[in-house]
């Protein structure tokens, strides 16, 4: 079934942690024959215990307009205790696609939800460089996150709860040219890419830490790749 939110573990706000949850987003197409969009939620609290690993706790999967997808992801991230929201930006940034209003969408979102992943470094921000939101998968970062996911599966470094995701993993391959990666013909890899980004950030981002909302101090916290 499409356009459903699967929840294996509800948000836990009994103790307030910063960046306990990671919400990763792979952006697909809009039409029924296009690639799907996928939103995944990973809980990193078990990582604070010796031997603990991140766990998949929720997932949304389906076709939806890009602006509505990003709003939905922000709603899910808000529900999961102001999770760090990591949006794969390739589809949205590519010129001539349905998503060429990418920067407008995220500039609008950040006014309501500011815990967005950015690849602009703090130094660049101080120099006045515009903030660039989203995780960009390219010839360098795609093999990085896919190989990291492969190792995480092999070494039991995260807990998967979505059976369709494991099916996609079974049909993900290195193409004949030896350079490209993707699903075999007739299959999809949206869940794989979403999960690869989520697991990568879950391990590379600084560990969650407990915060006290009653003594919250207003700060201009910069969330970027440099936080890893």
C-alpha positions as CSV (number, residue, x, y, z in Angstrom):
1,X,0.0,0.0,0.0
2,X,1.1,3.6,-0.7
3,X,1.1,6.8,1.2
4,X,1.0,5.2,4.6
5,X,3.0,5.9,7.7
6,X,4.3,2.7,9.3
7,X,5.2,3.1,13.0
8,X,7.0,0.4,14.9
9,X,7.9,2.6,17.9
10,X,6.1,5.8,18.8
11,X,8.0,9.0,19.7
12,X,9.4,8.9,23.2
13,X,9.6,12.3,24.9
14,X,9.9,11.0,28.5
15,X,13.4,12.4,28.5
16,X,14.4,15.3,26.2
17,X,17.4,14.6,23.9
18,X,18.9,16.7,21.2
19,X,19.0,14.9,17.8
20,X,17.9,11.6,19.3
21,X,16.0,10.9,16.1
22,X,17.2,11.2,12.5
23,X,14.6,11.6,9.7
24,X,16.0,11.0,6.3
25,X,14.1,11.7,3.0
26,X,14.6,10.3,-0.5
27,X,12.7,12.4,-3.0
28,X,11.0,10.5,-5.9
29,X,8.6,11.5,-8.6
30,X,4.9,12.5,-8.5
31,X,3.3,10.2,-11.1
32,X,2.3,6.7,-10.3
33,X,4.9,5.3,-12.7
34,X,7.7,7.4,-11.2
35,X,10.1,6.4,-8.4
36,X,8.6,6.6,-4.9
37,X,9.5,9.1,-2.2
38,X,10.5,7.7,1.2
39,X,10.8,9.1,4.7
40,X,12.5,7.1,7.4
41,X,12.9,7.7,11.1
42,X,15.9,6.3,13.1
43,X,16.2,6.3,16.9
44,X,19.8,6.8,18.1
45,X,19.2,6.6,21.9
46,X,20.4,2.9,22.0
47,X,23.8,4.2,20.8
48,X,24.3,5.8,24.3
49,X,24.5,2.3,25.8
50,X,27.5,0.0,25.3
51,X,27.0,-2.0,22.1
52,X,23.8,-0.2,21.2
53,X,22.9,0.6,17.6
54,X,20.4,2.9,15.8
55,X,17.0,1.4,15.1
56,X,14.4,2.1,12.4
57,X,11.2,3.2,14.1
58,X,8.9,4.6,11.4
59,X,8.6,5.0,7.6
60,X,6.4,6.7,5.1
61,X,6.4,5.7,1.4
62,X,4.5,6.8,-1.6
63,X,3.9,9.4,-4.3
64,X,3.3,13.0,-3.4
65,X,4.0,16.5,-4.6
66,X,7.5,17.7,-3.6
67,X,6.4,20.6,-1.4
68,X,3.9,18.4,0.4
69,X,6.5,15.7,0.9
70,X,8.9,18.1,2.6
71,X,6.1,19.5,4.8
72,X,5.1,15.9,5.7
73,X,8.7,15.1,6.5
74,X,8.9,18.2,8.8
75,X,5.7,17.1,10.5
76,X,7.1,13.6,11.2
77,X,10.4,15.1,12.4
78,X,8.5,17.5,14.7
79,X,6.5,14.5,16.1
80,X,9.7,12.7,16.7
81,X,11.1,15.2,19.2
82,X,12.4,17.8,16.8
83,X,14.5,15.2,14.9
84,X,17.4,16.2,12.6
85,X,15.8,16.4,9.2
86,X,18.1,15.2,6.3
87,X,16.6,15.7,2.9
88,X,18.3,14.1,-0.2
89,X,18.4,17.0,-2.6
90,X,19.4,15.7,-6.0
91,X,15.9,15.4,-7.5
92,X,15.0,18.8,-6.1
93,X,18.1,20.6,-7.3
94,X,18.3,19.1,-10.8
95,X,17.3,21.7,-13.4
96,X,14.4,20.8,-15.6
97,X,12.7,18.4,-13.2
98,X,9.5,18.7,-11.3
99,X,11.4,19.9,-8.2
100,X,13.3,23.0,-9.5
101,X,11.7,25.1,-6.8
102,X,13.9,23.3,-4.2
103,X,15.4,26.3,-2.5
104,X,12.0,28.0,-2.2
105,X,10.5,24.9,-0.6
106,X,13.3,24.6,2.1
107,X,13.6,28.4,2.7
108,X,9.9,28.3,3.5
109,X,10.2,25.2,5.7
110,X,13.1,26.5,7.7
111,X,10.9,29.4,8.9
112,X,8.8,26.8,10.7
113,X,11.2,23.9,11.3
114,X,14.9,24.9,11.7
115,X,16.6,21.6,12.6
116,X,17.5,20.9,8.9
117,X,20.7,19.3,7.7
118,X,22.9,21.6,5.8
119,X,26.2,21.0,3.9
120,X,27.2,24.6,4.3
121,X,30.1,24.8,6.8
122,X,29.9,27.2,9.8
123,X,32.9,29.1,8.3
124,X,31.1,29.6,5.0
125,X,28.0,30.8,6.9
126,X,30.2,33.4,8.8
127,X,31.5,34.5,5.4
128,X,28.0,35.2,4.2
129,X,27.6,32.2,1.9
130,X,23.9,31.2,1.6
131,X,23.0,28.1,3.5
132,X,22.5,25.1,1.3
133,X,20.2,22.5,2.8
134,X,20.0,18.9,2.0
135,X,22.3,15.9,1.5
136,X,23.6,15.8,-2.1
137,X,24.3,12.3,-3.5
138,X,26.9,12.3,-6.2
139,X,29.7,10.2,-7.6
140,X,31.6,10.7,-4.3
141,X,28.9,10.5,-1.6
142,X,26.6,7.8,-3.1
143,X,29.3,5.0,-2.9
144,X,30.2,6.4,0.5
145,X,26.7,6.0,2.0
146,X,25.9,2.7,0.1
147,X,29.2,1.1,1.3
148,X,28.5,2.3,4.8
149,X,25.0,0.7,4.7
150,X,26.5,-2.5,3.4
151,X,29.0,-2.6,6.2
152,X,26.3,-1.7,8.8
153,X,24.1,-4.6,7.6
154,X,27.1,-7.0,7.6
155,X,28.2,-5.9,11.1
156,X,24.8,-5.6,12.7
157,X,25.3,-1.9,13.1
158,X,21.6,-0.9,12.9
159,X,18.2,-2.6,13.3
160,X,15.9,-2.8,10.3
161,X,12.2,-3.3,10.8
162,X,10.8,-2.7,7.3
163,X,10.5,-5.9,5.2
164,X,10.0,-4.1,1.8
165,X,13.3,-2.3,2.5
166,X,15.1,-5.6,2.7
167,X,13.5,-6.6,-0.6
168,X,15.0,-3.5,-2.2
169,X,18.4,-4.3,-0.8
170,X,18.2,-7.7,-2.5
171,X,17.7,-6.1,-5.9
172,X,20.3,-3.3,-5.6
173,X,23.3,-3.8,-7.8
174,X,26.5,-2.4,-9.2
175,X,25.9,-1.8,-12.9
176,X,27.9,-3.5,-15.7
177,X,30.1,-0.4,-16.2
178,X,31.4,-1.0,-12.6
179,X,30.7,2.6,-11.6
180,X,27.0,3.1,-11.3
181,X,24.7,1.7,-8.6
182,X,21.0,1.2,-8.5
183,X,18.0,-1.1,-8.6
184,X,17.8,-3.9,-11.2
185,X,15.5,-3.1,-14.1
186,X,11.8,-3.0,-13.0
187,X,12.6,-2.5,-9.3
188,X,13.1,0.5,-7.0
189,X,15.8,1.8,-4.7
190,X,14.2,4.7,-2.9
191,X,14.1,2.9,0.4
192,X,17.7,1.9,0.0
193,X,18.9,5.4,-0.6
194,X,16.8,6.9,2.2
195,X,18.1,4.3,4.6
196,X,21.7,4.6,3.4
197,X,21.6,8.4,4.1
198,X,19.9,7.9,7.4
199,X,22.2,5.2,8.7
200,X,25.3,7.2,7.6
201,X,24.2,10.4,9.4
202,X,23.1,8.4,12.4
203,X,26.6,7.2,12.9
204,X,28.5,10.2,11.8
205,X,26.5,12.9,13.6
206,X,27.4,13.8,17.2
207,X,25.6,11.6,19.7
208,X,22.3,12.7,21.2
209,X,22.5,14.5,24.5
210,X,20.0,15.3,27.2
211,X,18.7,18.9,27.3
212,X,16.5,20.8,29.8
213,X,13.8,22.7,28.1
214,X,13.0,24.6,31.3
215,X,16.4,26.3,31.1
216,X,16.6,26.7,27.4
217,X,19.0,29.4,26.2
218,X,18.4,30.9,22.8
219,X,21.4,30.1,20.5
220,X,22.1,30.3,16.8
221,X,23.1,26.7,16.4
222,X,24.5,25.9,13.0
223,X,23.5,22.4,11.8
224,X,25.8,21.3,9.0
225,X,28.1,18.5,7.8
226,X,30.8,20.1,10.0
227,X,28.7,18.9,13.0
228,X,29.7,15.4,12.3
